[in-house]
Structure formats: C-alpha cells, structure tokens
C-alpha cells in the first residue's frame, strides 16, 4: 500500500481529506507537504495494519486526537487521551478573554481553572501570561495526570489540584476563575456522537446547567472583590447563564462569541458583599 492508496482507502471509509492527512501524517511522522510529494511511498506491514485500525476507529467516531495522541490548542501541542476531552477551538475564546482581563491586572494575578481536563486552558494562560500564578483542578485522577504531564513536558509551572471544583483550593482567593464545565443536558441527542469522550466532562443535569449553577453560587467566596468568573457553555445557553449570574447579584455581566459567531462564553464580576 502506498500513500496514495492509503488516502484512497480513507475516502472509502468516509473520512474527510483533512482528517486523513492528519492521521496519515501522524502515522508516518511526516508533514502534509511530504504526503503530497511522496504519494508513491510505501507503508510497511505494521503501518498498514495500524492504518486499517485507525480508519475503522475514526469511522466509529473516535476523535482524531485520541488516535494521534495529541492536539494543538492555543499554540501548544498537548498530549490527549480518552481520559480527557478533546480540546475544541471554541475554547480558545475563553482563554483569549481571560488573557485580556489579566492584561489589566498587576503582575502575579491568581487564576484557577476548574475542571482542567488536559490542562489546555490553564497551560495556555500560563504560556501567554508567564507572571500569572495559575492553579488547575480536576475531579479525575487520570485527567489530572494527563494535565500534569503536559505541564511538565511544556515547562509550564501550574499548581495541579485533585478534587471537585473549589474543594482543593478552599480558603484561597483568585483574581480570575475560569471553567469549561460539563454543560450538555443528560439525554441530549448529540451525546451518541461524543460516546468516546468522558461523560463526566460532558453532561450536567437535566438542562446541562447544574455545574454552572454550582460555580456561580460558590465562586464569590473564592474571588477577590473585583475578581471575574468566566464560563464556557453551549451555543444556546448564553441567555440562561447570564440570567443566573444576574439573579445571583453578579456585576458587569458580559459575553464572548466563538469563531462561528455563537454566544460561547459568559462572565461577570464578583457580586458586591
């Protein structure tokens, strides 16, 4: 089997050309340009067997990142496993908003990322804002191990904490709390397509807002007086999240849209005590 034949086989499995190029490039350790200029290069028997396996698994909905073991996020190449969510480009919207707020703060601002998963948000903030003191929390030991390994490999110091939401940082106060919590409603029709990703990081109650309600309720005790809470949520949940913040007395409620123009993030300043 040649490179050209491998890509043709991918088409018969219904894979987009972009996915096929990423997968085959990862399999062979070659760039997309190399694949284009060496379409007659042969795959050895081991590579052919793995290619067949990857095509079948991708056709079954396994994310490309779980097959290659890596995903780029905000300029960082992260190691990714089925223990963590596959980082989405839309989540970079949350990081950009956090960085904009941190740019207005003195050096040494304290940030905590709740439900860190692969560490994508915490590490991107630490990378772009080196003077920030960044903490990251996750309930899953396996997920936290992935995040910590990413931090060590990238040389980005983060305070990794195991536990549920604010419990591991009890008594601490932050300038900024960020989170991409689970926000899909239980029974949502999109869940079958996400079956290879950790359910713990996806669903949160009948309307998908249970975790967000908890964060809105608990965050004030862990924020500085002018601290902010930034939340990622579903594309149609913005009005509901904004209403929850307003009802709880949060100030200066604001929003950010994702790359497709959907209302993806909502945030606000800590309520007045």
Buried (B, 14 or more C-beta within 10 A) or exposed (E): BEBEBBBEBBEEBEBEEEBBBBBBBBBBEBEEEBBEEBBEBEBEEEBBEBBBEBBEBBEEEBBBBBBBEBBEBBEBEBBBBBBBBBBBEBBBBBBBBBBEBBEEBEEEBBBBBBBBBBBBBBBBBBBBBEEBBBBBBBBBEEBBBBBBBBBEEBEBEBBBBBBEBBEBBEEEBBBBBBBBBBBBBBEBEEBEEBEEBBEBBBBBBEBBBBBBBBBBEBBBEBBBEEBBBBBBBBEEBBEBBBEBBEEBEBEEBBBBBBEEEEBBBBBBBBBEE
